[in-house]
Amino acid sequence: MREVALTLALAIVILPGEMCGYRRAGSATRLPSHIRTIAIPPFQNASLHYRVEQRFTQAVIAEVLRRGRRLRITAHPQDADAVLSGTIRSVALSGALLDEAGRIRVYQVTISVAVTLRDRSTNRVLFDNQNLVFRGEFELPEGPESLFDEEGPAVDRIAREFARSLVSTILSGL
């Protein structure tokens, strides 16, 4: 019995990770090899929150340029092999922390996004998630001398986090 357990343990250690479903980072891709150009048209904004769709679109484009070395980007779907479309479904602000006087000092921003990546040659959906939810926080300044809108930078941080997650999922095949 002990020899069987030792043999099994040795087999698990010796067998390559590929057989267990693990791969080296960067060794897999979810995109078919014929996809060389991705269209990323401006995201739609169903939330009516000012310019949030522009921030998310720009963050995704920047991340694809940073990570997708073999990919070209266009805004025109007719010029692309695949189209990445997105919709900002909702933007919600809620108080997360009160000060001693009962005023809200920290807000939580929750943004829900729908994203679809479609192969134009086969019309096959390569990636689809209609409810990606990302959250972030921002703090209100203490006094009027430092009045600065912190919501915009918080949305930018959430957009960058969203873009990193989305592009990583699409390119690494997770």
ZINORHU-V599671 format. One record per residue. N is the residue number from 1. RES is the residue in one letter. PSI is psi in degrees with one decimal (NA if undefined). NEAR is the number of other C-alpha atoms within 12 Angstrom. D_CENTER is the distance of its C-alpha to the mean C-alpha in whole Angstrom. Layout:
# ZINORHU-V599671
N:RES:PSI:NEAR:D_CENTER, N:RES:PSI:NEAR:D_CENTER
This chain:
# ZINORHU-V599671
1:M:-40.4:7:49, 2:R:-36.1:8:48, 3:E:-36.9:9:48, 4:V:-43.6:10:45, 5:A:-40.7:11:43, 6:L:-41.5:12:43, 7:T:-41.9:14:43, 8:L:-44.7:14:40, 9:A:-41.3:13:38, 10:L:-39.3:13:39, 11:A:-38.9:15:37, 12:I:-38.8:15:34, 13:V:-38.0:13:34, 14:I:-36.4:13:35, 15:L:138.9:15:33, 16:P:155.8:14:30, 17:G:-25.2:14:27, 18:E:-34.0:14:26, 19:M:-21.5:12:28, 20:C:1.4:13:27, 21:G:-0.1:11:23, 22:Y:148.3:15:22, 23:R:158.9:16:21, 24:R:144.7:14:21, 25:A:134.9:14:18, 26:G:2.7:18:17, 27:S:-9.2:13:20, 28:A:157.9:20:18, 29:T:143.3:22:16, 30:R:-22.6:24:15, 31:L:135.1:31:16, 32:P:154.2:27:20, 33:S:-23.9:15:22, 34:H:-8.1:17:23, 35:I:110.4:28:20, 36:R:-23.0:22:20, 37:T:130.4:32:19, 38:I:129.6:36:16, 39:A:129.6:33:16, 40:I:82.0:40:14, 41:P:160.8:30:16, 42:P:135.5:28:15, 43:F:152.5:32:13, 44:Q:156.9:27:16, 45:N:96.9:26:17, 46:A:-7.7:20:18, 47:S:-19.0:22:18, 48:L:17.3:15:21, 49:H:126.7:23:19, 50:Y:121.9:18:20, 51:R:10.7:23:18, 52:V:-35.2:39:15, 53:E:-34.4:35:14, 54:Q:-40.6:25:15, 55:R:-40.9:30:13, 56:F:-41.2:41:9, 57:T:-47.7:35:11, 58:Q:-38.6:26:12, 59:A:-40.6:30:9, 60:V:-44.0:39:8, 61:I:-46.3:34:11, 62:A:-40.3:24:12, 63:E:-39.0:29:9, 64:V:-41.9:32:11, 65:L:-37.4:23:14, 66:R:-39.0:19:14, 67:R:-31.7:23:13, 68:G:75.3:28:14, 69:R:-31.2:15:18, 70:R:0.6:18:19, 71:L:141.1:27:17, 72:R:154.8:25:19, 73:I:140.2:31:17, 74:T:159.3:23:19, 75:A:-6.9:23:19, 76:H:111.4:19:21, 77:P:-33.1:23:20, 78:Q:-17.2:17:24, 79:D:9.1:20:24, 80:A:160.7:26:21, 81:D:-27.4:32:20, 82:A:154.1:38:17, 83:V:126.2:38:16, 84:L:109.8:40:12, 85:S:145.6:36:13, 86:G:154.8:37:11, 87:T:127.7:32:13, 88:I:109.6:36:12, 89:R:-41.2:27:15, 90:S:151.4:27:16, 91:V:122.6:32:16, 92:A:134.9:24:18, 93:L:135.1:23:20, 94:S:146.1:21:22, 95:G:131.9:21:25, 96:A:-25.0:21:24, 97:L:132.7:18:27, 98:L:150.7:15:30, 99:D:-175.8:16:33, 100:E:-20.7:8:36, 101:A:-0.4:8:37, 102:G:9.3:11:35, 103:R:146.9:16:33, 104:I:127.0:20:29, 105:R:-30.1:22:28, 106:V:127.7:24:24, 107:Y:146.8:26:22, 108:Q:132.8:26:19, 109:V:126.3:32:16, 110:T:123.3:32:14, 111:I:127.7:36:12, 112:S:131.4:33:11, 113:V:141.3:35:9, 114:A:131.5:30:11, 115:V:138.8:36:9, 116:T:132.7:28:12, 117:L:120.0:35:12, 118:R:132.5:30:16, 119:D:120.7:30:19, 120:R:-30.7:24:21, 121:S:-35.4:19:24, 122:T:-8.9:14:24, 123:N:25.0:14:22, 124:R:139.0:17:21, 125:V:121.0:22:17, 126:L:-30.3:28:15, 127:F:137.1:28:12, 128:D:122.3:23:12, 129:N:114.5:23:11, 130:Q:4.6:18:12, 131:N:62.7:18:12, 132:L:125.4:27:8, 133:V:127.2:25:9, 134:F:143.5:32:9, 135:R:152.6:28:12, 136:G:170.9:32:14, 137:E:157.4:28:17, 138:F:152.0:29:20, 139:E:138.2:29:24, 140:L:143.5:25:26, 141:P:156.7:19:29, 142:E:-46.9:14:32, 143:G:171.1:10:35, 144:P:-18.8:9:35, 145:E:-17.9:7:36, 146:S:36.4:11:32, 147:L:115.4:12:30, 148:F:131.4:15:27, 149:D:109.3:14:24, 150:E:-10.4:22:22, 151:E:-42.6:30:19, 152:G:-52.1:23:18, 153:P:-33.1:19:17, 154:A:-41.7:29:15, 155:V:-39.0:36:13, 156:D:-42.3:30:13, 157:R:-42.7:26:12, 158:I:-40.2:34:9, 159:A:-42.0:41:8, 160:R:-41.0:29:8, 161:E:-44.1:26:6, 162:F:-48.5:36:3, 163:A:-43.5:34:4, 164:R:-45.5:27:5, 165:S:-47.1:24:3, 166:L:-50.7:38:3, 167:V:-37.9:34:6, 168:S:-43.3:26:7, 169:T:-44.9:27:8, 170:I:-43.6:34:9, 171:L:-31.8:33:11, 172:S:-6.8:22:13, 173:G:25.8:22:13, 174:L:NA:20:12
